[in-house]
Amino acid sequence: MNISQTTRILAICAYLGFAAYGMAGSATRADAPNVAADEQLRQRVTAALHSDPYFYDEHVSVSVEKGAVVLRGVVASEWDIRDALRIAGKAAGDKRVIDDLSIEQGGRR
C-alpha cells in the first residue's frame, strides 16, 4: 500500500466514525421524555382550567411527569377536585391525570 491509499483508507474510516457518532448522538430513546409535547400538554390543561367559568384555578398548578398530567394545589371542596379532574381529563385527551390536590375548607377565594 502506498501513502495515498493509506490516506484514503484513513479518511474513509474517519468519515464513517463521524457518521456513526452523529447518528448515535441524534438518536432518541423511545422512553425519553418529549419536552416540547409535555409543555404543550401542560399549557393546554392550564388554559382549560383557567378558562372554565366555574372553576377557580388560582391555587392549582399543572405539571407533566412521565407523560401524565399532575394537578397540585389547594381547592375548596371535593366538588372542586371533581371539576378539576373532569376539565383536565378533557383537555389531556388520552393522557392520565393524577390528583395531588388538597382541600382547604373555609378558605377565601
CNS distance restraints for C-alpha pairs under 8 A (distance, minus, plus):
assign (resid   1 and name CA) (resid   5 and name CA) 6.17 0.50 0.50
assign (resid   1 and name CA) (resid   6 and name CA) 6.68 0.50 0.50
assign (resid   2 and name CA) (resid   6 and name CA) 6.36 0.50 0.50
assign (resid   3 and name CA) (resid   7 and name CA) 6.00 0.50 0.50
assign (resid   4 and name CA) (resid   8 and name CA) 6.09 0.50 0.50
assign (resid   5 and name CA) (resid   9 and name CA) 6.17 0.50 0.50
assign (resid   6 and name CA) (resid  10 and name CA) 6.15 0.50 0.50
assign (resid   7 and name CA) (resid  11 and name CA) 6.09 0.50 0.50
assign (resid   8 and name CA) (resid  12 and name CA) 6.18 0.50 0.50
assign (resid   9 and name CA) (resid  13 and name CA) 6.15 0.50 0.50
assign (resid  10 and name CA) (resid  14 and name CA) 6.04 0.50 0.50
assign (resid  11 and name CA) (resid  15 and name CA) 6.09 0.50 0.50
assign (resid  12 and name CA) (resid  16 and name CA) 6.11 0.50 0.50
assign (resid  13 and name CA) (resid  17 and name CA) 6.02 0.50 0.50
assign (resid  14 and name CA) (resid  18 and name CA) 6.18 0.50 0.50
assign (resid  15 and name CA) (resid  19 and name CA) 6.06 0.50 0.50
assign (resid  16 and name CA) (resid  20 and name CA) 6.03 0.50 0.50
assign (resid  17 and name CA) (resid  21 and name CA) 6.10 0.50 0.50
assign (resid  18 and name CA) (resid  22 and name CA) 6.01 0.50 0.50
assign (resid  19 and name CA) (resid  23 and name CA) 6.20 0.50 0.50
assign (resid  20 and name CA) (resid  24 and name CA) 6.16 0.50 0.50
assign (resid  21 and name CA) (resid  25 and name CA) 5.97 0.50 0.50
assign (resid  22 and name CA) (resid  26 and name CA) 6.14 0.50 0.50
assign (resid  23 and name CA) (resid  27 and name CA) 6.16 0.50 0.50
assign (resid  28 and name CA) (resid  32 and name CA) 6.70 0.50 0.50
assign (resid  33 and name CA) (resid  38 and name CA) 7.87 0.50 0.50
assign (resid  33 and name CA) (resid  66 and name CA) 6.69 0.50 0.50
assign (resid  33 and name CA) (resid  67 and name CA) 7.58 0.50 0.50
assign (resid  34 and name CA) (resid  38 and name CA) 6.13 0.50 0.50
assign (resid  35 and name CA) (resid  39 and name CA) 6.12 0.50 0.50
assign (resid  36 and name CA) (resid  40 and name CA) 6.26 0.50 0.50
assign (resid  37 and name CA) (resid  41 and name CA) 6.15 0.50 0.50
assign (resid  38 and name CA) (resid  42 and name CA) 6.13 0.50 0.50
assign (resid  38 and name CA) (resid  64 and name CA) 5.89 0.50 0.50
assign (resid  38 and name CA) (resid  67 and name CA) 6.70 0.50 0.50
assign (resid  39 and name CA) (resid  43 and name CA) 6.13 0.50 0.50
assign (resid  39 and name CA) (resid  64 and name CA) 7.48 0.50 0.50
assign (resid  40 and name CA) (resid  44 and name CA) 6.08 0.50 0.50
assign (resid  41 and name CA) (resid  45 and name CA) 6.24 0.50 0.50
assign (resid  41 and name CA) (resid  64 and name CA) 7.48 0.50 0.50
assign (resid  41 and name CA) (resid  69 and name CA) 7.98 0.50 0.50
assign (resid  41 and name CA) (resid  92 and name CA) 6.63 0.50 0.50
assign (resid  42 and name CA) (resid  46 and name CA) 6.04 0.50 0.50
assign (resid  42 and name CA) (resid  62 and name CA) 6.17 0.50 0.50
assign (resid  42 and name CA) (resid  63 and name CA) 5.87 0.50 0.50
assign (resid  42 and name CA) (resid  64 and name CA) 6.10 0.50 0.50
assign (resid  42 and name CA) (resid  69 and name CA) 7.21 0.50 0.50
assign (resid  43 and name CA) (resid  47 and name CA) 5.98 0.50 0.50
assign (resid  44 and name CA) (resid  48 and name CA) 6.21 0.50 0.50
assign (resid  44 and name CA) (resid  91 and name CA) 6.37 0.50 0.50
assign (resid  44 and name CA) (resid  92 and name CA) 7.52 0.50 0.50
assign (resid  45 and name CA) (resid  49 and name CA) 6.24 0.50 0.50
assign (resid  45 and name CA) (resid  62 and name CA) 7.28 0.50 0.50
assign (resid  45 and name CA) (resid  87 and name CA) 7.76 0.50 0.50
assign (resid  45 and name CA) (resid  88 and name CA) 5.40 0.50 0.50
assign (resid  45 and name CA) (resid  91 and name CA) 5.30 0.50 0.50
assign (resid  45 and name CA) (resid  92 and name CA) 6.29 0.50 0.50
assign (resid  46 and name CA) (resid  50 and name CA) 6.13 0.50 0.50
assign (resid  46 and name CA) (resid  61 and name CA) 7.67 0.50 0.50
assign (resid  46 and name CA) (resid  62 and name CA) 6.23 0.50 0.50
assign (resid  46 and name CA) (resid  88 and name CA) 7.96 0.50 0.50
assign (resid  47 and name CA) (resid  51 and name CA) 5.95 0.50 0.50
assign (resid  48 and name CA) (resid  52 and name CA) 6.30 0.50 0.50
assign (resid  48 and name CA) (resid  87 and name CA) 6.58 0.50 0.50
assign (resid  48 and name CA) (resid  88 and name CA) 6.99 0.50 0.50
assign (resid  48 and name CA) (resid  91 and name CA) 6.43 0.50 0.50
assign (resid  49 and name CA) (resid  55 and name CA) 6.79 0.50 0.50
assign (resid  49 and name CA) (resid  56 and name CA) 7.99 0.50 0.50
assign (resid  49 and name CA) (resid  57 and name CA) 6.24 0.50 0.50
assign (resid  49 and name CA) (resid  84 and name CA) 6.89 0.50 0.50
assign (resid  49 and name CA) (resid  87 and name CA) 6.25 0.50 0.50
assign (resid  49 and name CA) (resid  88 and name CA) 6.78 0.50 0.50
assign (resid  50 and name CA) (resid  55 and name CA) 7.41 0.50 0.50
assign (resid  50 and name CA) (resid  56 and name CA) 7.42 0.50 0.50
assign (resid  50 and name CA) (resid  57 and name CA) 5.85 0.50 0.50
assign (resid  52 and name CA) (resid  87 and name CA) 7.98 0.50 0.50
assign (resid  55 and name CA) (resid  80 and name CA) 6.97 0.50 0.50
assign (resid  55 and name CA) (resid  83 and name CA) 7.02 0.50 0.50
assign (resid  55 and name CA) (resid  84 and name CA) 7.33 0.50 0.50
assign (resid  56 and name CA) (resid  75 and name CA) 7.96 0.50 0.50
assign (resid  56 and name CA) (resid 109 and name CA) 7.97 0.50 0.50
assign (resid  57 and name CA) (resid  61 and name CA) 7.95 0.50 0.50
assign (resid  59 and name CA) (resid  73 and name CA) 5.49 0.50 0.50
assign (resid  59 and name CA) (resid  74 and name CA) 5.55 0.50 0.50
assign (resid  59 and name CA) (resid  75 and name CA) 6.99 0.50 0.50
assign (resid  60 and name CA) (resid  71 and name CA) 6.66 0.50 0.50
assign (resid  60 and name CA) (resid  72 and name CA) 5.62 0.50 0.50
assign (resid  60 and name CA) (resid  73 and name CA) 4.46 0.50 0.50
assign (resid  60 and name CA) (resid  74 and name CA) 6.19 0.50 0.50
assign (resid  60 and name CA) (resid  75 and name CA) 7.45 0.50 0.50
assign (resid  60 and name CA) (resid 101 and name CA) 7.75 0.50 0.50
assign (resid  61 and name CA) (resid  71 and name CA) 5.87 0.50 0.50
assign (resid  61 and name CA) (resid  72 and name CA) 5.25 0.50 0.50
assign (resid  61 and name CA) (resid  73 and name CA) 6.11 0.50 0.50
assign (resid  62 and name CA) (resid  69 and name CA) 6.88 0.50 0.50
assign (resid  62 and name CA) (resid  70 and name CA) 5.76 0.50 0.50
assign (resid  62 and name CA) (resid  71 and name CA) 4.94 0.50 0.50
assign (resid  62 and name CA) (resid  72 and name CA) 6.51 0.50 0.50
assign (resid  63 and name CA) (resid  69 and name CA) 5.87 0.50 0.50
assign (resid  63 and name CA) (resid  70 and name CA) 5.23 0.50 0.50
assign (resid  63 and name CA) (resid  71 and name CA) 6.76 0.50 0.50
assign (resid  64 and name CA) (resid  68 and name CA) 5.41 0.50 0.50
assign (resid  64 and name CA) (resid  69 and name CA) 4.55 0.50 0.50
assign (resid  64 and name CA) (resid  70 and name CA) 5.89 0.50 0.50
assign (resid  65 and name CA) (resid  69 and name CA) 6.51 0.50 0.50
assign (resid  65 and name CA) (resid  70 and name CA) 6.99 0.50 0.50
assign (resid  67 and name CA) (resid  95 and name CA) 6.88 0.50 0.50
assign (resid  67 and name CA) (resid  96 and name CA) 7.66 0.50 0.50
assign (resid  68 and name CA) (resid  95 and name CA) 5.82 0.50 0.50
assign (resid  68 and name CA) (resid  96 and name CA) 4.90 0.50 0.50
assign (resid  68 and name CA) (resid  97 and name CA) 5.87 0.50 0.50
assign (resid  68 and name CA) (resid  98 and name CA) 7.02 0.50 0.50
assign (resid  69 and name CA) (resid  88 and name CA) 7.97 0.50 0.50
assign (resid  69 and name CA) (resid  92 and name CA) 7.38 0.50 0.50
assign (resid  69 and name CA) (resid  95 and name CA) 7.00 0.50 0.50
assign (resid  69 and name CA) (resid  96 and name CA) 6.10 0.50 0.50
assign (resid  69 and name CA) (resid  97 and name CA) 4.66 0.50 0.50
assign (resid  69 and name CA) (resid  98 and name CA) 6.01 0.50 0.50
assign (resid  70 and name CA) (resid  97 and name CA) 5.87 0.50 0.50
assign (resid  70 and name CA) (resid  98 and name CA) 4.70 0.50 0.50
assign (resid  70 and name CA) (resid  99 and name CA) 6.29 0.50 0.50
assign (resid  70 and name CA) (resid 100 and name CA) 6.81 0.50 0.50
assign (resid  71 and name CA) (resid  97 and name CA) 7.45 0.50 0.50
assign (resid  71 and name CA) (resid  98 and name CA) 6.21 0.50 0.50
assign (resid  71 and name CA) (resid  99 and name CA) 5.40 0.50 0.50
assign (resid  71 and name CA) (resid 100 and name CA) 5.53 0.50 0.50
assign (resid  71 and name CA) (resid 101 and name CA) 6.29 0.50 0.50
assign (resid  72 and name CA) (resid  99 and name CA) 7.03 0.50 0.50
assign (resid  72 and name CA) (resid 100 and name CA) 4.82 0.50 0.50
assign (resid  72 and name CA) (resid 101 and name CA) 4.88 0.50 0.50
assign (resid  72 and name CA) (resid 102 and name CA) 7.77 0.50 0.50
assign (resid  73 and name CA) (resid 100 and name CA) 7.11 0.50 0.50
assign (resid  73 and name CA) (resid 101 and name CA) 5.02 0.50 0.50
assign (resid  73 and name CA) (resid 102 and name CA) 6.18 0.50 0.50
assign (resid  74 and name CA) (resid 101 and name CA) 5.66 0.50 0.50
assign (resid  74 and name CA) (resid 102 and name CA) 4.80 0.50 0.50
assign (resid  74 and name CA) (resid 103 and name CA) 5.64 0.50 0.50
assign (resid  74 and name CA) (resid 104 and name CA) 6.25 0.50 0.50
assign (resid  75 and name CA) (resid  80 and name CA) 6.11 0.50 0.50
assign (resid  75 and name CA) (resid  81 and name CA) 6.85 0.50 0.50
assign (resid  75 and name CA) (resid 101 and name CA) 6.95 0.50 0.50
assign (resid  75 and name CA) (resid 102 and name CA) 6.23 0.50 0.50
assign (resid  75 and name CA) (resid 103 and name CA) 5.07 0.50 0.50
assign (resid  75 and name CA) (resid 104 and name CA) 6.14 0.50 0.50
assign (resid  76 and name CA) (resid  80 and name CA) 6.49 0.50 0.50
assign (resid  76 and name CA) (resid 103 and name CA) 5.35 0.50 0.50
assign (resid  76 and name CA) (resid 104 and name CA) 5.32 0.50 0.50
assign (resid  76 and name CA) (resid 105 and name CA) 5.46 0.50 0.50
assign (resid  76 and name CA) (resid 106 and name CA) 7.20 0.50 0.50
assign (resid  76 and name CA) (resid 107 and name CA) 6.41 0.50 0.50
assign (resid  77 and name CA) (resid  81 and name CA) 6.68 0.50 0.50
assign (resid  77 and name CA) (resid 103 and name CA) 5.65 0.50 0.50
assign (resid  77 and name CA) (resid 104 and name CA) 7.35 0.50 0.50
assign (resid  77 and name CA) (resid 105 and name CA) 6.79 0.50 0.50
assign (resid  78 and name CA) (resid  82 and name CA) 6.40 0.50 0.50
assign (resid  78 and name CA) (resid 103 and name CA) 7.04 0.50 0.50
assign (resid  79 and name CA) (resid  83 and name CA) 6.19 0.50 0.50
assign (resid  80 and name CA) (resid  84 and name CA) 6.04 0.50 0.50
assign (resid  81 and name CA) (resid  85 and name CA) 6.18 0.50 0.50
assign (resid  81 and name CA) (resid  99 and name CA) 7.89 0.50 0.50
assign (resid  81 and name CA) (resid 101 and name CA) 6.97 0.50 0.50
assign (resid  82 and name CA) (resid  86 and name CA) 6.06 0.50 0.50
assign (resid  83 and name CA) (resid  87 and name CA) 6.05 0.50 0.50
assign (resid  84 and name CA) (resid  88 and name CA) 5.92 0.50 0.50
assign (resid  85 and name CA) (resid  89 and name CA) 5.75 0.50 0.50
assign (resid  85 and name CA) (resid  97 and name CA) 6.97 0.50 0.50
assign (resid  85 and name CA) (resid  99 and name CA) 7.20 0.50 0.50
assign (resid  86 and name CA) (resid  90 and name CA) 6.21 0.50 0.50
assign (resid  87 and name CA) (resid  91 and name CA) 6.34 0.50 0.50
assign (resid  88 and name CA) (resid  92 and name CA) 5.85 0.50 0.50
assign (resid  88 and name CA) (resid  97 and name CA) 6.97 0.50 0.50
assign (resid  89 and name CA) (resid  93 and name CA) 6.17 0.50 0.50
assign (resid  89 and name CA) (resid  94 and name CA) 7.88 0.50 0.50
assign (resid  89 and name CA) (resid  95 and name CA) 7.53 0.50 0.50
assign (resid  89 and name CA) (resid  96 and name CA) 7.41 0.50 0.50
assign (resid  89 and name CA) (resid  97 and name CA) 6.15 0.50 0.50
assign (resid  92 and name CA) (resid  96 and name CA) 7.49 0.50 0.50
assign (resid  92 and name CA) (resid  97 and name CA) 7.57 0.50 0.50
